[in-house]
Amino acid sequence: MKKEQMACCRSICLLYKELPCLPSTTRPWPLLERARRLTPGLNFQINYFSSSEDGDIIDCVSIYDQPAFDHPALWNHTIQLAPTYDPTIDEHSKKATAEREGKEEKNSMVVKQTWRKSGSCPEGTIPIRRIRKHVLLKAESVERYGRKKPMFSQENAQLPITRSSHTLLTNRSKAFLLTAGNNYNAAKGDIKVCNPRVEFDDEYSTSQVALLTGPYYNFEAIESGWAVNPGVYGDRQTRLFVYWTADASQKTGCFDLTCPGFVQTSNEIALGSAIYPISTPNGLPYEIIMFLFRDFKTDNWWVQYGESINIGYWPPELFGALSHTAETVQWGGEVYSTKIGRPPHTRTAMGSGRFPDFISGTSGWVKRMRVRDNSMVLMFPGWVEHYSDEYDCYDVDFIRDYLDDPELYYGGPGKNPRCP
């Protein structure tokens, strides 16, 4: 048995307590049976579990028994419980925060997770969202559950790299702002929380902050934001996520803790859990503040939520060049569907499902975007470019005139008269 298969299946067993990790002579569900067969004799301890009002079950698992440590590169890993420094403290960011608080009353609110209404996990444990049986049964394979489809075909990988290389995305449509040209060790953004329509169960819509490095056909990436992803979560609620890959999602990486890799340290946040409230056209805009940064002493890539909660980190052993620095930062949205780029186009929406609208603010947006490069200061990047794969389906608008702090507006409904 391949080590990668065993590690993946053990993670799924840990996330899905109803799945006994023992051999079985019956085969009522071939996919679940395969997971059982690949992970004989596995035991784990659930210290406490909580039933959320939205149907989720959250298991509180010892921080030392989490899925991350089934990755071969992390078998002897020592957990870093907290960053070695506070990445938000520097004179530039202090000044910007003071000016912002002095000029305006905050009109958007940071969201919470639904499961916390039912309780919390004790110190020394982490909350892990339990995978539902019907979700696992729909997966194409145990090994690929929780992983994005590869973004590039092998044929595309042989083509020369050009400025238009991003048009070779397979079944993807993106609308984003990017910066490149430096070595980046942190990225941040305030992302409006929406609940876009997702037409089919094998499609998804996400909004995120991402750091990337490497060639377009084999890039390494880490990202975090919110997602509506029935294929991974089993419903169409808006959920907090993290994602990583070391090879453009060909054989590595996954959402949340569905495979070994991400090391969680917080007992307050359950990755993949639903978040609330959701922004509505005539109501208050709600947002999540996501901050990804590298710890210079350990090279771990940390994920911070809401400017204060350090969720966990990706160890450098998972990556190649990304273990030291990122070459590109992106903010924006992504839609996956096999109907991208061909009629009839999917009706899966991006952002709020509305085209960019700076005046009314009803579309998706990312504000207070920041990067940190070799200058070691959090700041808006000096060079940026905005781009959309399908302007008639999902558009993007970058606003920097008349504003002290540039803002990104993006999104769209998918299929419409302009996008048949």
Secondary structure, DSSP 8 states (H G I E B T S, - for coil): --HHHHHHHHHHHHH-TTS--S--S--SSHHHHHHHHHSTT----EEEEEE-TTS-EEEEEEGGGSGGGGSGGGTT-----S-SS-TT-SHHHHHHHHHHHHH----SEE-EEGGGGG----TTEEEEE---HHHHHHSS-TTTTT----SS-HHHHTS---TTGGGG-SSEEEEEEEEEEEEE-EEEEEEE-------STT-EEEEEEEEEES-TTS-EEEEEEEEE-HHHHSS---EEEEEEESSTTSSS-EETTSSS--EE--SS--TT-BEE----TTS--EEEEEEEEE-TTT--EEEEETTTEEEEEE-GGG-SGGGT-EEEEEEEEEEE-TTTTSSS-----BTTSS---TTT--SEEEEEEEEE-TT---B--S--EEEES-TTTSEEEEE-TT-SS-EEEEEB-SSBTTB-
